[in-house]
Amino acid sequence: LLRGPEVPTAIYAGDEMAALGFLRAIHDLGLRVPDDISVMTSLNARFMQRVLPTLTAIRIPQEAVAAEAGETLARLVR
């Protein structure tokens, strides 16, 4: 994806470890975050606040999502 003719302007990483992997791959290819490509993640572990360059992080209320998933599953089972 990063070596193709059309490099994306942003990449979404599902968790912090994937984000760190993207940062490494982007660096290894000589690209720069956020100048060439932005990296976004939906989990916001405290250690990610120390990563440079900083990433965009979407805050997701995990407890609320888990509760809703449980309620939905229980409804489907009934």
Phi and psi restraints in degrees (range 20) as a CNS / XPLOR table:
assign (resid 1 and name C) (resid 2 and name N)
       (resid 2 and name CA) (resid 2 and name C) 1.0 -78.6 20.0 2
assign (resid 2 and name N) (resid 2 and name CA)
       (resid 2 and name C) (resid 3 and name N) 1.0 -14.6 20.0 2
assign (resid 2 and name C) (resid 3 and name N)
       (resid 3 and name CA) (resid 3 and name C) 1.0 -100.8 20.0 2
assign (resid 3 and name N) (resid 3 and name CA)
       (resid 3 and name C) (resid 4 and name N) 1.0 -1.2 20.0 2
assign (resid 3 and name C) (resid 4 and name N)
       (resid 4 and name CA) (resid 4 and name C) 1.0 -72.9 20.0 2
assign (resid 4 and name N) (resid 4 and name CA)
       (resid 4 and name C) (resid 5 and name N) 1.0 175.9 20.0 2
assign (resid 4 and name C) (resid 5 and name N)
       (resid 5 and name CA) (resid 5 and name C) 1.0 -68.9 20.0 2
assign (resid 5 and name N) (resid 5 and name CA)
       (resid 5 and name C) (resid 6 and name N) 1.0 -26.1 20.0 2
assign (resid 5 and name C) (resid 6 and name N)
       (resid 6 and name CA) (resid 6 and name C) 1.0 -122.6 20.0 2
assign (resid 6 and name N) (resid 6 and name CA)
       (resid 6 and name C) (resid 7 and name N) 1.0 92.4 20.0 2
assign (resid 6 and name C) (resid 7 and name N)
       (resid 7 and name CA) (resid 7 and name C) 1.0 -70.1 20.0 2
assign (resid 7 and name N) (resid 7 and name CA)
       (resid 7 and name C) (resid 8 and name N) 1.0 133.4 20.0 2
assign (resid 7 and name C) (resid 8 and name N)
       (resid 8 and name CA) (resid 8 and name C) 1.0 -64.8 20.0 2
assign (resid 8 and name N) (resid 8 and name CA)
       (resid 8 and name C) (resid 9 and name N) 1.0 156.6 20.0 2
assign (resid 8 and name C) (resid 9 and name N)
       (resid 9 and name CA) (resid 9 and name C) 1.0 -86.2 20.0 2
assign (resid 9 and name N) (resid 9 and name CA)
       (resid 9 and name C) (resid 10 and name N) 1.0 -15.2 20.0 2
assign (resid 9 and name C) (resid 10 and name N)
       (resid 10 and name CA) (resid 10 and name C) 1.0 -152.9 20.0 2
assign (resid 10 and name N) (resid 10 and name CA)
       (resid 10 and name C) (resid 11 and name N) 1.0 151.7 20.0 2
assign (resid 10 and name C) (resid 11 and name N)
       (resid 11 and name CA) (resid 11 and name C) 1.0 -130.9 20.0 2
assign (resid 11 and name N) (resid 11 and name CA)
       (resid 11 and name C) (resid 12 and name N) 1.0 137.9 20.0 2
assign (resid 11 and name C) (resid 12 and name N)
       (resid 12 and name CA) (resid 12 and name C) 1.0 -102.2 20.0 2
assign (resid 12 and name N) (resid 12 and name CA)
       (resid 12 and name C) (resid 13 and name N) 1.0 124.8 20.0 2
assign (resid 12 and name C) (resid 13 and name N)
       (resid 13 and name CA) (resid 13 and name C) 1.0 -106.7 20.0 2
assign (resid 13 and name N) (resid 13 and name CA)
       (resid 13 and name C) (resid 14 and name N) 1.0 129.5 20.0 2
assign (resid 13 and name C) (resid 14 and name N)
       (resid 14 and name CA) (resid 14 and name C) 1.0 -68.5 20.0 2
assign (resid 14 and name N) (resid 14 and name CA)
       (resid 14 and name C) (resid 15 and name N) 1.0 -21.0 20.0 2
assign (resid 14 and name C) (resid 15 and name N)
       (resid 15 and name CA) (resid 15 and name C) 1.0 -153.8 20.0 2
assign (resid 15 and name N) (resid 15 and name CA)
       (resid 15 and name C) (resid 16 and name N) 1.0 177.5 20.0 2
assign (resid 15 and name C) (resid 16 and name N)
       (resid 16 and name CA) (resid 16 and name C) 1.0 -64.6 20.0 2
assign (resid 16 and name N) (resid 16 and name CA)
       (resid 16 and name C) (resid 17 and name N) 1.0 -39.1 20.0 2
assign (resid 16 and name C) (resid 17 and name N)
       (resid 17 and name CA) (resid 17 and name C) 1.0 -64.8 20.0 2
assign (resid 17 and name N) (resid 17 and name CA)
       (resid 17 and name C) (resid 18 and name N) 1.0 -39.4 20.0 2
assign (resid 17 and name C) (resid 18 and name N)
       (resid 18 and name CA) (resid 18 and name C) 1.0 -64.6 20.0 2
assign (resid 18 and name N) (resid 18 and name CA)
       (resid 18 and name C) (resid 19 and name N) 1.0 -39.6 20.0 2
assign (resid 18 and name C) (resid 19 and name N)
       (resid 19 and name CA) (resid 19 and name C) 1.0 -61.4 20.0 2
assign (resid 19 and name N) (resid 19 and name CA)
       (resid 19 and name C) (resid 20 and name N) 1.0 -43.8 20.0 2
assign (resid 19 and name C) (resid 20 and name N)
       (resid 20 and name CA) (resid 20 and name C) 1.0 -62.8 20.0 2
assign (resid 20 and name N) (resid 20 and name CA)
       (resid 20 and name C) (resid 21 and name N) 1.0 -37.9 20.0 2
assign (resid 20 and name C) (resid 21 and name N)
       (resid 21 and name CA) (resid 21 and name C) 1.0 -63.9 20.0 2
assign (resid 21 and name N) (resid 21 and name CA)
       (resid 21 and name C) (resid 22 and name N) 1.0 -42.2 20.0 2
assign (resid 21 and name C) (resid 22 and name N)
       (resid 22 and name CA) (resid 22 and name C) 1.0 -62.8 20.0 2
assign (resid 22 and name N) (resid 22 and name CA)
       (resid 22 and name C) (resid 23 and name N) 1.0 -43.2 20.0 2
assign (resid 22 and name C) (resid 23 and name N)
       (resid 23 and name CA) (resid 23 and name C) 1.0 -58.4 20.0 2
assign (resid 23 and name N) (resid 23 and name CA)
       (resid 23 and name C) (resid 24 and name N) 1.0 -42.5 20.0 2
assign (resid 23 and name C) (resid 24 and name N)
       (resid 24 and name CA) (resid 24 and name C) 1.0 -65.2 20.0 2
assign (resid 24 and name N) (resid 24 and name CA)
       (resid 24 and name C) (resid 25 and name N) 1.0 -46.1 20.0 2
assign (resid 24 and name C) (resid 25 and name N)
       (resid 25 and name CA) (resid 25 and name C) 1.0 -63.0 20.0 2
assign (resid 25 and name N) (resid 25 and name CA)
       (resid 25 and name C) (resid 26 and name N) 1.0 -41.9 20.0 2
assign (resid 25 and name C) (resid 26 and name N)
       (resid 26 and name CA) (resid 26 and name C) 1.0 -63.0 20.0 2
assign (resid 26 and name N) (resid 26 and name CA)
       (resid 26 and name C) (resid 27 and name N) 1.0 -45.3 20.0 2
assign (resid 26 and name C) (resid 27 and name N)
       (resid 27 and name CA) (resid 27 and name C) 1.0 -61.5 20.0 2
assign (resid 27 and name N) (resid 27 and name CA)
       (resid 27 and name C) (resid 28 and name N) 1.0 -46.0 20.0 2
assign (resid 27 and name C) (resid 28 and name N)
       (resid 28 and name CA) (resid 28 and name C) 1.0 -61.0 20.0 2
assign (resid 28 and name N) (resid 28 and name CA)
       (resid 28 and name C) (resid 29 and name N) 1.0 -27.3 20.0 2
assign (resid 28 and name C) (resid 29 and name N)
       (resid 29 and name CA) (resid 29 and name C) 1.0 -89.6 20.0 2
assign (resid 29 and name N) (resid 29 and name CA)
       (resid 29 and name C) (resid 30 and name N) 1.0 2.5 20.0 2
assign (resid 29 and name C) (resid 30 and name N)
       (resid 30 and name CA) (resid 30 and name C) 1.0 80.0 20.0 2
assign (resid 30 and name N) (resid 30 and name CA)
       (resid 30 and name C) (resid 31 and name N) 1.0 14.3 20.0 2
assign (resid 30 and name C) (resid 31 and name N)
       (resid 31 and name CA) (resid 31 and name C) 1.0 -92.1 20.0 2
assign (resid 31 and name N) (resid 31 and name CA)
       (resid 31 and name C) (resid 32 and name N) 1.0 163.4 20.0 2
assign (resid 31 and name C) (resid 32 and name N)
       (resid 32 and name CA) (resid 32 and name C) 1.0 -123.5 20.0 2
assign (resid 32 and name N) (resid 32 and name CA)
       (resid 32 and name C) (resid 33 and name N) 1.0 138.7 20.0 2
assign (resid 32 and name C) (resid 33 and name N)
       (resid 33 and name CA) (resid 33 and name C) 1.0 -102.7 20.0 2
assign (resid 33 and name N) (resid 33 and name CA)
       (resid 33 and name C) (resid 34 and name N) 1.0 129.6 20.0 2
assign (resid 33 and name C) (resid 34 and name N)
       (resid 34 and name CA) (resid 34 and name C) 1.0 -96.6 20.0 2
assign (resid 34 and name N) (resid 34 and name CA)
       (resid 34 and name C) (resid 35 and name N) 1.0 7.3 20.0 2
assign (resid 34 and name C) (resid 35 and name N)
       (resid 35 and name CA) (resid 35 and name C) 1.0 -60.2 20.0 2
assign (resid 35 and name N) (resid 35 and name CA)
       (resid 35 and name C) (resid 36 and name N) 1.0 -47.2 20.0 2
assign (resid 35 and name C) (resid 36 and name N)
       (resid 36 and name CA) (resid 36 and name C) 1.0 -95.0 20.0 2
assign (resid 36 and name N) (resid 36 and name CA)
       (resid 36 and name C) (resid 37 and name N) 1.0 -36.1 20.0 2
assign (resid 36 and name C) (resid 37 and name N)
       (resid 37 and name CA) (resid 37 and name C) 1.0 -153.4 20.0 2
assign (resid 37 and name N) (resid 37 and name CA)
       (resid 37 and name C) (resid 38 and name N) 1.0 140.2 20.0 2
assign (resid 37 and name C) (resid 38 and name N)
       (resid 38 and name CA) (resid 38 and name C) 1.0 -98.8 20.0 2
assign (resid 38 and name N) (resid 38 and name CA)
       (resid 38 and name C) (resid 39 and name N) 1.0 148.7 20.0 2
assign (resid 38 and name C) (resid 39 and name N)
       (resid 39 and name CA) (resid 39 and name C) 1.0 -121.3 20.0 2
assign (resid 39 and name N) (resid 39 and name CA)
       (resid 39 and name C) (resid 40 and name N) 1.0 130.9 20.0 2
assign (resid 39 and name C) (resid 40 and name N)
       (resid 40 and name CA) (resid 40 and name C) 1.0 -124.2 20.0 2
assign (resid 40 and name N) (resid 40 and name CA)
       (resid 40 and name C) (resid 41 and name N) 1.0 146.9 20.0 2
assign (resid 40 and name C) (resid 41 and name N)
       (resid 41 and name CA) (resid 41 and name C) 1.0 -140.7 20.0 2
assign (resid 41 and name N) (resid 41 and name CA)
       (resid 41 and name C) (resid 42 and name N) 1.0 157.1 20.0 2
assign (resid 41 and name C) (resid 42 and name N)
       (resid 42 and name CA) (resid 42 and name C) 1.0 -101.9 20.0 2
assign (resid 42 and name N) (resid 42 and name CA)
       (resid 42 and name C) (resid 43 and name N) 1.0 -10.7 20.0 2
assign (resid 42 and name C) (resid 43 and name N)
       (resid 43 and name CA) (resid 43 and name C) 1.0 -104.5 20.0 2
assign (resid 43 and name N) (resid 43 and name CA)
       (resid 43 and name C) (resid 44 and name N) 1.0 144.9 20.0 2
assign (resid 43 and name C) (resid 44 and name N)
       (resid 44 and name CA) (resid 44 and name C) 1.0 -129.1 20.0 2
assign (resid 44 and name N) (resid 44 and name CA)
       (resid 44 and name C) (resid 45 and name N) 1.0 68.0 20.0 2
assign (resid 44 and name C) (resid 45 and name N)
       (resid 45 and name CA) (resid 45 and name C) 1.0 -63.0 20.0 2
assign (resid 45 and name N) (resid 45 and name CA)
       (resid 45 and name C) (resid 46 and name N) 1.0 148.5 20.0 2
assign (resid 45 and name C) (resid 46 and name N)
       (resid 46 and name CA) (resid 46 and name C) 1.0 -59.5 20.0 2
assign (resid 46 and name N) (resid 46 and name CA)
       (resid 46 and name C) (resid 47 and name N) 1.0 -34.1 20.0 2
assign (resid 46 and name C) (resid 47 and name N)
       (resid 47 and name CA) (resid 47 and name C) 1.0 -66.7 20.0 2
assign (resid 47 and name N) (resid 47 and name CA)
       (resid 47 and name C) (resid 48 and name N) 1.0 -21.9 20.0 2
assign (resid 47 and name C) (resid 48 and name N)
       (resid 48 and name CA) (resid 48 and name C) 1.0 -69.2 20.0 2
assign (resid 48 and name N) (resid 48 and name CA)
       (resid 48 and name C) (resid 49 and name N) 1.0 -18.6 20.0 2
assign (resid 48 and name C) (resid 49 and name N)
       (resid 49 and name CA) (resid 49 and name C) 1.0 -68.9 20.0 2
assign (resid 49 and name N) (resid 49 and name CA)
       (resid 49 and name C) (resid 50 and name N) 1.0 -15.1 20.0 2
assign (resid 49 and name C) (resid 50 and name N)
       (resid 50 and name CA) (resid 50 and name C) 1.0 -97.5 20.0 2
assign (resid 50 and name N) (resid 50 and name CA)
       (resid 50 and name C) (resid 51 and name N) 1.0 -4.4 20.0 2
assign (resid 50 and name C) (resid 51 and name N)
       (resid 51 and name CA) (resid 51 and name C) 1.0 -78.3 20.0 2
assign (resid 51 and name N) (resid 51 and name CA)
       (resid 51 and name C) (resid 52 and name N) 1.0 133.7 20.0 2
assign (resid 51 and name C) (resid 52 and name N)
       (resid 52 and name CA) (resid 52 and name C) 1.0 -119.2 20.0 2
assign (resid 52 and name N) (resid 52 and name CA)
       (resid 52 and name C) (resid 53 and name N) 1.0 135.1 20.0 2
assign (resid 52 and name C) (resid 53 and name N)
       (resid 53 and name CA) (resid 53 and name C) 1.0 -71.5 20.0 2
assign (resid 53 and name N) (resid 53 and name CA)
       (resid 53 and name C) (resid 54 and name N) 1.0 160.1 20.0 2
assign (resid 53 and name C) (resid 54 and name N)
       (resid 54 and name CA) (resid 54 and name C) 1.0 -69.3 20.0 2
assign (resid 54 and name N) (resid 54 and name CA)
       (resid 54 and name C) (resid 55 and name N) 1.0 152.7 20.0 2
assign (resid 54 and name C) (resid 55 and name N)
       (resid 55 and name CA) (resid 55 and name C) 1.0 -112.6 20.0 2
assign (resid 55 and name N) (resid 55 and name CA)
       (resid 55 and name C) (resid 56 and name N) 1.0 159.0 20.0 2
assign (resid 55 and name C) (resid 56 and name N)
       (resid 56 and name CA) (resid 56 and name C) 1.0 -81.4 20.0 2
assign (resid 56 and name N) (resid 56 and name CA)
       (resid 56 and name C) (resid 57 and name N) 1.0 129.9 20.0 2
assign (resid 56 and name C) (resid 57 and name N)
       (resid 57 and name CA) (resid 57 and name C) 1.0 -125.6 20.0 2
assign (resid 57 and name N) (resid 57 and name CA)
       (resid 57 and name C) (resid 58 and name N) 1.0 129.5 20.0 2
assign (resid 57 and name C) (resid 58 and name N)
       (resid 58 and name CA) (resid 58 and name C) 1.0 -94.3 20.0 2
assign (resid 58 and name N) (resid 58 and name CA)
       (resid 58 and name C) (resid 59 and name N) 1.0 125.1 20.0 2
assign (resid 58 and name C) (resid 59 and name N)
       (resid 59 and name CA) (resid 59 and name C) 1.0 -84.3 20.0 2
assign (resid 59 and name N) (resid 59 and name CA)
       (resid 59 and name C) (resid 60 and name N) 1.0 122.3 20.0 2
assign (resid 59 and name C) (resid 60 and name N)
       (resid 60 and name CA) (resid 60 and name C) 1.0 -118.0 20.0 2
assign (resid 60 and name N) (resid 60 and name CA)
       (resid 60 and name C) (resid 61 and name N) 1.0 124.5 20.0 2
assign (resid 60 and name C) (resid 61 and name N)
       (resid 61 and name CA) (resid 61 and name C) 1.0 -71.2 20.0 2
assign (resid 61 and name N) (resid 61 and name CA)
       (resid 61 and name C) (resid 62 and name N) 1.0 90.4 20.0 2
assign (resid 61 and name C) (resid 62 and name N)
       (resid 62 and name CA) (resid 62 and name C) 1.0 -60.1 20.0 2
assign (resid 62 and name N) (resid 62 and name CA)
       (resid 62 and name C) (resid 63 and name N) 1.0 -37.4 20.0 2
assign (resid 62 and name C) (resid 63 and name N)
       (resid 63 and name CA) (resid 63 and name C) 1.0 -64.3 20.0 2
assign (resid 63 and name N) (resid 63 and name CA)
       (resid 63 and name C) (resid 64 and name N) 1.0 -41.9 20.0 2
assign (resid 63 and name C) (resid 64 and name N)
       (resid 64 and name CA) (resid 64 and name C) 1.0 -66.4 20.0 2
assign (resid 64 and name N) (resid 64 and name CA)
       (resid 64 and name C) (resid 65 and name N) 1.0 -40.6 20.0 2
assign (resid 64 and name C) (resid 65 and name N)
       (resid 65 and name CA) (resid 65 and name C) 1.0 -64.6 20.0 2
assign (resid 65 and name N) (resid 65 and name CA)
       (resid 65 and name C) (resid 66 and name N) 1.0 -43.0 20.0 2
assign (resid 65 and name C) (resid 66 and name N)
       (resid 66 and name CA) (resid 66 and name C) 1.0 -64.9 20.0 2
assign (resid 66 and name N) (resid 66 and name CA)
       (resid 66 and name C) (resid 67 and name N) 1.0 -41.2 20.0 2
assign (resid 66 and name C) (resid 67 and name N)
       (resid 67 and name CA) (resid 67 and name C) 1.0 -63.0 20.0 2
assign (resid 67 and name N) (resid 67 and name CA)
       (resid 67 and name C) (resid 68 and name N) 1.0 -44.1 20.0 2
assign (resid 67 and name C) (resid 68 and name N)
       (resid 68 and name CA) (resid 68 and name C) 1.0 -64.1 20.0 2
assign (resid 68 and name N) (resid 68 and name CA)
       (resid 68 and name C) (resid 69 and name N) 1.0 -40.9 20.0 2
assign (resid 68 and name C) (resid 69 and name N)
       (resid 69 and name CA) (resid 69 and name C) 1.0 -62.7 20.0 2
assign (resid 69 and name N) (resid 69 and name CA)
       (resid 69 and name C) (resid 70 and name N) 1.0 -42.9 20.0 2
assign (resid 69 and name C) (resid 70 and name N)
       (resid 70 and name CA) (resid 70 and name C) 1.0 -62.6 20.0 2
assign (resid 70 and name N) (resid 70 and name CA)
       (resid 70 and name C) (resid 71 and name N) 1.0 -43.1 20.0 2
assign (resid 70 and name C) (resid 71 and name N)
       (resid 71 and name CA) (resid 71 and name C) 1.0 -63.9 20.0 2
assign (resid 71 and name N) (resid 71 and name CA)
       (resid 71 and name C) (resid 72 and name N) 1.0 -42.0 20.0 2
assign (resid 71 and name C) (resid 72 and name N)
       (resid 72 and name CA) (resid 72 and name C) 1.0 -64.1 20.0 2
assign (resid 72 and name N) (resid 72 and name CA)
       (resid 72 and name C) (resid 73 and name N) 1.0 -44.0 20.0 2
assign (resid 72 and name C) (resid 73 and name N)
       (resid 73 and name CA) (resid 73 and name C) 1.0 -61.5 20.0 2
assign (resid 73 and name N) (resid 73 and name CA)
       (resid 73 and name C) (resid 74 and name N) 1.0 -44.4 20.0 2
assign (resid 73 and name C) (resid 74 and name N)
       (resid 74 and name CA) (resid 74 and name C) 1.0 -61.3 20.0 2
assign (resid 74 and name N) (resid 74 and name CA)
       (resid 74 and name C) (resid 75 and name N) 1.0 -40.6 20.0 2
assign (resid 74 and name C) (resid 75 and name N)
       (resid 75 and name CA) (resid 75 and name C) 1.0 -62.5 20.0 2
assign (resid 75 and name N) (resid 75 and name CA)
       (resid 75 and name C) (resid 76 and name N) 1.0 -42.9 20.0 2
assign (resid 75 and name C) (resid 76 and name N)
       (resid 76 and name CA) (resid 76 and name C) 1.0 -66.8 20.0 2
assign (resid 76 and name N) (resid 76 and name CA)
       (resid 76 and name C) (resid 77 and name N) 1.0 -37.9 20.0 2
assign (resid 76 and name C) (resid 77 and name N)
       (resid 77 and name CA) (resid 77 and name C) 1.0 -67.0 20.0 2
assign (resid 77 and name N) (resid 77 and name CA)
       (resid 77 and name C) (resid 78 and name N) 1.0 -40.4 20.0 2
